[in-house]
Amino acid sequence: MTIAEWDLADTGHRMFRKGNDLRVRVLELPEARDGGHVLIFGELTDGCLVRIHSRCLYGDALQADDCDCGPALDKAMDLIQAAGSGILIYLEQEGRGAGLVNKARGLRTSQRDGVDTFRSYQSLGLEPDSRSYDHAAVALERLGLRSVRLMTNNPDKVRAVRAAGIKVTVRSLHTRPRSPRALELREAQRLSGHLHPTADARFAELWLFLRSGWFALRRRVHGHYLARKPRHSPPI
């Protein structure tokens, strides 16, 4: 199937974003798992910018500061807009494929036990990351693309697109963490193989050291308080 057979014309429209007008066409990826939509901005050309993005309700829509999903999507769209063309593949992979409810369970466990969400998922019997990018890669291949500039820090996305026979130039997509939790998540991602700056790793190590020291101090003070707190005898 080629781009002509996908018949993009009937979805073409204009979108106004940050003061600029963008032409956009939409295709559906109707997969029960790892499906979503392909948004094509401007004219398709080899070597265009591509962002494969997993849905994150908290980061994308609610603008939570606990992850970099929202800022990464925003930066990718800024780059596509500046270039005048590009592709956004938006996949329904909430919670790294676990779904929103399991994501919430993982976050609760993570915050309660002081572990990252990769480990909290495992403790709940979930895969730390169950996403696949094969359908997204096939979509790019069916659009007739032979090369792309892939905006990502995730090597799994790079491998999937290259496996589809497409030449990939990696365009790292770095944003500044907006909270300590976002920094902790970034460090967990880096340890799992994501491409993040070493400076982030140093800041994460410092933050985790200070955080562990703070919790240790808080437990010590709380224990000292309980030891000194007078015990009242029950009334006779």
LOTIVO-804200 format. One line per 8 residues: number of its first residue (from 1); their letters; for each residue y, z, x of C-alpha. Coordinates in pm, whole numbers. Each point is the difference from the previous one (the first is absolute). Layout:
# residues N
NUM) A) Y,Z,X ~ ...
# end
This chain:
# residues 236
1) MTIAEWDL) 0,0,0 ~ 341,-98,139 ~ 357,90,-77 ~ 29,-302,-231 ~ -294,120,-209 ~ 153,345,-36 ~ 287,-161,-198 ~ 282,230,97
9) ADTGHRMF) 273,-179,-191 ~ -42,184,-330 ~ 82,339,157 ~ 303,-107,207 ~ 316,198,-69 ~ 298,162,176 ~ 26,366,105 ~ 324,171,100
17) RKGNDLRV) -47,263,275 ~ 258,180,215 ~ 268,-256,-77 ~ -215,-307,63 ~ -183,-244,-223 ~ -368,-67,76 ~ -235,-258,-144 ~ -338,157,-75
25) RVLELPEA) -335,-122,-131 ~ -292,224,-95 ~ -378,-36,23 ~ -262,246,-122 ~ -290,126,209 ~ -236,89,-287 ~ -244,216,191 ~ -140,316,-157
33) RDGGHVLI) 37,167,338 ~ 272,-78,256 ~ 172,-242,-238 ~ 371,-30,-69 ~ 267,-270,19 ~ 145,-246,249 ~ 377,-41,-6 ~ 130,-310,178
41) FGELTDGC) 367,0,92 ~ 174,-325,89 ~ -197,-292,141 ~ -345,44,152 ~ -17,-89,367 ~ -241,71,283 ~ 109,302,202 ~ 171,165,-297
49) LVRIHSRC) 39,375,-30 ~ -279,172,-195 ~ -31,357,-121 ~ -333,125,-141 ~ 94,321,-180 ~ -217,255,-180 ~ 153,154,-309 ~ 150,346,44
57) LYGDALQA) 157,132,-318 ~ 157,299,175 ~ 153,-196,287 ~ 75,-337,-161 ~ 127,106,-343 ~ 81,372,21 ~ 147,-25,353 ~ -190,303,127
65) DDCDCGPA) 68,91,363 ~ -360,107,72 ~ -108,-344,128 ~ 149,-319,139 ~ -128,-232,-275 ~ 333,-41,-177 ~ 209,-52,317 ~ -261,-242,140
73) LDKAMDLI) 5,-209,-318 ~ 380,3,-7 ~ 24,-106,365 ~ -255,-277,-50 ~ 198,-136,-293 ~ 323,20,203 ~ -162,-211,272 ~ -136,-254,-250
81) QAAGSGIL) 340,-21,-163 ~ 175,-50,334 ~ -248,-275,91 ~ 44,-169,-337 ~ -374,-16,-66 ~ -320,198,28 ~ -294,147,-188 ~ -66,345,-143
89) IYLEQEGR) -358,74,-102 ~ 11,313,-213 ~ -347,150,-41 ~ -109,259,-258 ~ -138,236,265 ~ 165,330,-90 ~ -102,289,223 ~ -161,-224,266
97) GAGLVNKA) -230,-134,-272 ~ -94,340,-148 ~ 235,-21,-301 ~ 290,218,-103 ~ -202,296,-130 ~ -211,23,316 ~ 313,-44,206 ~ 149,302,-179
105) RGLRTSQR) -318,199,65 ~ 17,-97,366 ~ 364,101,27 ~ -70,337,-162 ~ -288,66,241 ~ 209,-117,294 ~ 290,231,-83 ~ -226,295,-78
113) DGVDTFRS) -217,-26,311 ~ 255,-135,247 ~ -195,-319,81 ~ 97,-366,-19 ~ -103,-210,-300 ~ -265,-188,197 ~ -187,328,49 ~ 77,128,-348
121) YQSLGLEP) -150,-317,-149 ~ -318,57,200 ~ -22,361,-116 ~ 12,-131,-359 ~ -278,-250,65 ~ 237,-298,5 ~ 34,-278,253 ~ 310,63,215
129) DSRSYDHA) 100,-364,-56 ~ -205,-223,-231 ~ 238,-299,-10 ~ -94,-359,78 ~ 247,-277,81 ~ -246,-288,-23 ~ 130,-125,-337 ~ 356,7,130
137) AVALERLG) -102,-200,306 ~ -184,-257,-213 ~ 313,-37,-214 ~ 203,-89,309 ~ -263,-250,107 ~ -4,-162,-346 ~ 376,-36,14 ~ -59,-232,294
145) LRSVRLMT) 146,225,268 ~ -129,-41,354 ~ 222,262,163 ~ 201,302,-116 ~ 220,275,138 ~ -172,306,-143 ~ 226,303,-47 ~ -236,294,48
153) NNPDKVRA) -106,293,216 ~ -356,-15,-137 ~ -252,-185,220 ~ -243,-35,-294 ~ 247,-238,-168 ~ 33,-202,318 ~ -379,-30,35 ~ -43,-111,-363
161) VRAAGIKV) 261,-276,21 ~ -133,-128,333 ~ -353,-1,-143 ~ 127,-245,-265 ~ 83,-244,281 ~ 375,63,1 ~ 195,51,321 ~ 179,337,-14
169) TVRSLHTR) 309,112,186 ~ 40,373,-56 ~ 347,116,-93 ~ -15,382,19 ~ 175,167,-289 ~ 142,328,125 ~ 215,231,-212 ~ 135,345,70
177) PRSPRALE) -199,285,-162 ~ 212,168,-265 ~ -182,334,-12 ~ -243,216,199 ~ -280,-104,-236 ~ 72,-367,68 ~ -15,75,372 ~ -335,176,-42
185) LREAQRLS) -138,-297,-195 ~ 122,-241,265 ~ -175,199,270 ~ -323,-4,-203 ~ 37,-376,-39 ~ 60,-41,372 ~ -316,196,78 ~ -192,-226,-240
193) GHLHPTAD) 116,-310,187 ~ 334,-98,-152 ~ 270,-135,229 ~ 280,255,14 ~ 249,68,280 ~ -100,257,260 ~ 330,175,-66 ~ -125,76,-350
201) ARFAELWL) -313,149,152 ~ 203,231,223 ~ 217,111,-292 ~ -311,52,-212 ~ -163,214,269 ~ 316,210,25 ~ 25,36,-378 ~ -366,94,-39
209) FLRSGWFA) 35,255,281 ~ 306,158,-161 ~ -162,-12,-344 ~ -316,174,119 ~ 211,262,177 ~ 204,61,-313 ~ -307,48,-220 ~ -155,234,259
217) LRRRVHGH) 322,205,9 ~ 21,8,-377 ~ -359,126,-30 ~ 67,264,265 ~ 315,126,-172 ~ -168,-2,-339 ~ -297,194,137 ~ 231,254,165
225) YLARKPRH) 189,42,-329 ~ -322,62,-195 ~ -118,253,260 ~ 325,198,-30 ~ 37,-29,-377 ~ -61,345,-156 ~ -291,24,-233 ~ 71,175,-329
233) SPPI) -269,225,-137 ~ -96,-71,-356 ~ 141,248,-255 ~ -226,292,-90
# end
